[in-house]
């Protein structure tokens, strides 16, 4: 079984929430928040985390509009993600992140950990939700492939 090493990113204009997962790919947890200052500094901090955790894929939340279209903010995220992928030579995948910040906020409130002053905690939790969605989808897909047997593997 190959170790899963992915980072989840909740990319915003001011902050970027970062989440990682355990080696089995079961559980995502918030790691840190990068307070964005400049492209070079954002990239340096991200690269440090990627190297430290031996990450081989970035899972990035894409903020679709509620009607499913890609708006200005999603285009900004894609532009940032493309630059990161090129600069660090790392593959990226997107996850629909609509309402993850709302979900993150309500989870933190339920755990009595929410503070309107600590937006970084919301970003980290949102990144964990994004990564968890990706891990769950990936696991479901793998299980489906196993159920379909090896015949589907030969057809690919």
Secondary structure, 3 states (H helix, E strand, C coil): CCCCCEEEEEECCCEEEEEEECCCCCCEEEEEEEECCCHHHHHHHHHHHHHHHCCCEEEEEECCCCCCCCCHHHHHHHHHHHHHHHHHCCEEEEEECCCHHHHHHHHHHHCCCCCCCCHHHHHHHHHHHHHHHHHHHHHHHHHHHHHCCCHHHHHC
